[in-house]
Structure formats: structure tokens, C-alpha cells
């Protein structure tokens, strides 16, 4: 069946709430689509990826000063290379961090799209990722030192992001944990994860749009615009709440949530509820 306005709004709300939380926005959208009876297909995959663009725009709006910061005056007036690297330091680090996922995403786009239709993959990823989040606060309890994100650290965080190509893993969880392994604080790791989402999801949206532009109709354009608008507004609220909660309470609650959701899905599948065929 064609995705109607109500379905697109609900899925966009799910996206906005979960894109920047370590619970897997893609996994939750896949589950929402199955429960709403939205059939898998090229436009469904396009919608799932493209409305993440609306969510990442909320990062640019909330952190606009960080995104215009590269135009500041350089303290290296005599060295053009040092001046260039200093002026565009923020963007260059994001570019370095996005490279691993960008290259593999381009090479494996068809395989990734095939996984976007598997609820089983989502459920297993939710459980395994949840177990990690339950213990991650203890693992990195004494490692944070508010160090700056260097180019090597940015690249290593980018390698962690590659793992999130598996639906249900969570891009936010993978990159935040990647940041924690580089001695960043929870807040630093979360904010760098937000910033990294911008080029990552912009590239993913553009690639998906290029691969499936032939399915776009005037009605589908309307659905995409509504989805992006709703995801933008909801994500604005979710980001503010997440930073506050994460700083005070850590990841454990998100870990337990992931485990519960993943186990429920696995039990439904085990009892013969064919979530892959809803609709």
C-alpha cells in the first residue's frame, strides 16, 4: 500500500525522537513501518533515509555557531597551509570522520538496502547493542579528560560509525562510544556524533535519492517534505533533552530499553508473528 500522510508523520516522529539517541532510528523506523502496514520497497527505503535529512538540519540550527566558526580569523598569518587548516579545522575533521562510512556506504549500498527490510537483523542488533550500553559507563568511567578531537581521533570515530550501517546498531551509539574510546567526555562525544551526522546523513540521503529518483512522484514529494518537516521539529526537542539526560545519567537506561524492545521483537518472531509481511 502507498504510504499515507498519517503513516509518514508517525514514522517521522519516530525518526526525530530516535535519530540522536543510542537506540537506532533506522531500526525503530523499520519496526514502525511494519506495524503501520507500510510495504517495503524503493520509496519506503528512500523515505527512511531521506527524512533523516530533516533531523540533521536541527543540528545545524541548534549548533549554528559551530558551523560558522571556521570563518574566524587565523592566528597563522604567514603560513597559508596552517591558516587553511585552522580556518576549516571543524569541517576537515568531519570530512576525515565521514570517509570510512562514505566509502563503504557507496560500495555496499545495495546490500545495506536489503538489510533495511529485515526486522530480525534489527532485533538482534538492538539486543547486542543494548548489552554494550548497559556496561559502557563503567568501561569509560575514568578515561574522559575533555581532550580535543584531533584528526586521528576523528578517523577512529569514523571507523566506529561504519558499524552502524547494520540496521539496529545505531549511528549515535556507535559514534558516541567511538568518542568515549578517544577520551572524550559524554557531552563531547555526543556533540561530535551530532556534528558527524550532518555530512553522513546528507551523503546517505543524496545517494539514496540518486539511486531511487525514478520512484518520486508529486505525491511522494509531498510525503517526503512532510516527513522532513516533522523530523526536524521533533529532533530539535530530542537533542536538548538527550544531552541533559546523558550528562546526568549515562547510557544504562538506553541499554535496558534496547534489550527489552529487541527481546519483544524476537519473541514475536519466535511465536510466528511475521513482522516482515505486515501490510
C-alpha positions in Angstrom: 0.0 0.0 0.0 1.1 3.6 -0.6 2.4 5.5 2.5 -0.3 7.9 3.5 0.2 11.2 5.4 -0.6 9.8 8.8 1.9 7.0 8.4 4.6 9.4 7.2 4.0 11.7 10.2 4.2 8.8 12.7 7.4 7.5 11.1 8.9 11.0 11.0 8.1 11.4 14.7 9.9 8.1 15.5 12.9 9.4 13.4 13.1 12.7 15.2 12.9 11.1 18.6 15.5 8.4 17.9 18.0 9.8 15.4 20.3 11.2 18.0 19.6 8.7 20.8 21.7 5.5 21.0 18.7 3.3 20.2 18.8 3.1 16.4 16.5 5.4 14.5 16.6 3.2 11.4 15.6 0.1 13.5 12.7 2.0 15.1 11.5 3.3 11.7 11.6 -0.2 10.2 9.6 -1.6 13.1 7.1 1.4 12.8 6.7 0.7 9.1 5.9 -3.0 9.7 3.4 -2.1 12.5 1.7 0.5 10.3 1.5 -1.8 7.4 3.8 0.1 5.1 5.1 -2.3 2.4 8.8 -2.5 1.8 10.0 -1.1 -1.5 12.2 1.6 -3.1 10.2 4.6 -1.9 9.9 3.2 1.6 13.7 2.8 1.7 14.1 6.3 0.2 11.7 7.8 2.8 13.5 6.0 5.7 16.9 7.5 4.7 15.7 10.9 3.3 13.7 12.1 6.4 16.9 11.8 8.4 17.9 15.0 6.4 15.2 16.9 8.3 16.6 15.6 11.6 20.2 16.7 10.9 19.0 20.2 9.9 18.1 20.6 13.6 21.8 20.1 14.5 22.8 22.9 12.1 20.1 25.2 13.7 20.9 24.3 17.3 24.7 24.5 16.8 24.8 27.2 14.1 27.7 29.0 15.8 29.9 25.9 15.5 29.1 25.6 11.8 30.1 29.2 11.0 33.1 29.2 13.3 35.5 28.2 10.5 35.3 31.7 9.1 37.2 33.1 12.2 40.5 34.9 11.8 43.5 32.6 11.7 46.4 33.1 14.1 48.8 31.9 11.4 49.1 34.9 9.0 52.4 33.8 7.5 51.7 30.1 6.7 48.9 29.5 4.1 48.6 25.8 4.9 48.4 26.3 8.6 46.0 29.2 8.0 43.8 26.9 5.8 43.8 24.0 8.3 43.0 26.3 11.2 40.2 28.1 9.4 38.5 24.9 8.2 39.5 22.7 11.1 36.0 21.9 12.1 34.9 20.8 8.6 38.1 18.9 7.8 37.7 16.8 10.9 34.2 15.9 10.0 35.4 15.1 6.4 38.0 12.7 7.8 35.5 11.1 10.2 32.9 10.6 7.4 35.3 9.0 4.9 35.1 5.3 6.2 31.3 5.2 6.1 31.1 7.2 2.9 33.4 4.8 1.0 31.8 1.6 2.3 28.3 3.1 2.1 28.8 3.8 -1.6 30.3 0.3 -2.3 27.7 -1.6 -0.3 24.6 0.4 -0.8 22.6 -2.4 -2.4 23.5 -4.8 0.5 22.6 -2.1 3.1 19.2 -1.6 1.4 18.5 -5.3 1.6 19.1 -5.3 5.3 16.7 -2.3 5.7 13.8 -4.8 5.2 14.9 -7.3 7.9 13.2 -7.0 11.4 15.3 -9.9 12.6 18.6 -8.0 11.9 17.2 -5.0 13.8 16.1 -7.1 16.8 19.5 -8.9 17.2 21.3 -5.6 16.8 19.1 -3.9 19.4 19.8 -6.6 22.0 23.6 -6.8 21.4 23.9 -3.0 21.4 21.8 -2.7 24.5 24.1 -5.1 26.4 27.1 -3.0 25.5 25.3 0.2 26.6 24.5 -1.3 30.0 28.2 -1.6 30.7 29.7 1.2 28.7 29.6 3.8 31.5 31.7 1.6 33.7 34.2 0.9 30.9 34.9 4.5 30.4 34.3 5.8 33.9 37.8 7.3 34.4 39.0 7.8 30.8 37.4 11.2 29.9 39.7 14.2 30.1 37.9 16.7 27.9 40.6 16.4 25.2 40.1 18.0 21.8 39.0 16.0 18.7 42.2 15.5 16.7 42.4 14.2 13.1 43.4 10.7 14.2 40.6 10.6 16.8 38.1 11.8 14.2 39.2 9.0 11.8 38.8 6.4 14.6 35.3 7.6 15.5 34.5 7.4 11.8 35.5 3.8 11.8 33.1 3.1 14.6 30.4 4.8 12.5 30.8 2.1 9.9 29.3 -0.5 12.3 26.1 1.5 12.3 25.4 0.6 8.7 23.8 -2.6 10.2 20.2 -1.7 10.9 19.5 -1.6 14.7 23.1 -0.8 15.7 22.5 3.0 16.0 24.8 5.5 14.4 24.6 7.7 17.5 25.6 4.8 19.8 28.5 3.7 17.6 29.9 7.2 17.2 29.4 8.2 20.8 31.1 5.0 22.0 33.8 5.7 19.5 34.3 9.2 21.1 34.5 7.7 24.5 37.3 5.4 23.4 39.2 8.6 22.4 38.9 10.1 25.9 36.1 12.5 25.1 33.5 13.3 27.8 29.9 12.1 27.3 28.9 15.6 26.2 31.8 16.0 23.8 31.2 12.5 22.3 27.5 13.2 21.9 28.0 16.6 20.3 30.7 15.3 17.9 28.2 12.5 17.0 25.6 15.2 16.2 28.0 17.1 14.0 29.1 14.0 12.2 25.5 13.1 11.4 25.3 16.2 9.2 27.7 15.1 6.4 26.9 11.4 6.9 23.2 11.7 6.5 23.4 14.3 3.9 25.6 12.0 1.8 23.3 9.0 2.5 20.2 11.0 1.6 21.8 12.2 -1.7 23.0 8.7 -2.6 19.6 7.2 -1.9 17.8 10.0 -3.8 20.2 9.4 -6.8 19.6 5.7 -6.8 15.8 5.9 -6.5 14.8 9.2 -8.1 12.7 7.3 -10.6 10.1 6.4 -7.9 9.5 10.1 -7.0 6.1 11.4 -7.9 4.4 14.7 -6.9 2.6 12.8 -4.2 5.8 11.2 -3.0 7.5 14.7 -2.9 4.7 15.9 -0.6 5.2 12.9 1.7 9.0 13.5 1.9 8.5 17.2 2.7 6.0 16.4 5.5 8.3 13.8 6.9 11.4 16.0 6.9 9.5 18.9 8.5 8.1 16.7 11.3 11.5 15.0 11.9 13.2 18.5 12.1 10.9 19.8 14.8 10.9 16.6 16.9 14.7 16.2 16.6 15.2 19.8 18.0 13.4 18.8 21.2 15.0 15.4 21.4 18.6 16.7 21.2 18.1 19.2 24.0 16.7 16.5 26.3 19.2 13.9 25.4 22.3 16.0 26.2 20.8 16.8 29.6 19.9 13.2 30.4 23.1 11.7 29.1 25.3 14.1 31.2 23.4 13.2 34.4 22.5 9.5 33.9 24.7 8.0 31.2 23.7 5.2 28.9 22.3 2.4 31.1 18.7 3.3 30.6 19.1 3.3 26.8 20.7 -0.1 27.1 17.9 -1.7 29.0 15.4 -0.1 26.6 17.1 -1.6 23.6 17.2 -5.0 25.2 13.5 -5.0 26.1 12.5 -3.9 22.6 14.8 -6.4 20.9 13.7 -9.3 23.0 10.0 -8.5 22.5 10.6 -8.5 18.7 12.5 -11.8 18.8 9.7 -13.4 20.9 7.1 -12.2 18.4 9.1 -13.7 15.6 9.6 -16.9 17.5 5.8 -17.2 18.1 5.2 -16.9 14.4 4.2 -13.2 14.1 5.6 -12.5 10.6 6.6 -8.8 11.1 8.3 -8.9 7.7 4.9 -9.4 6.0 2.7 -6.9 7.8 0.5 -5.0 5.3 
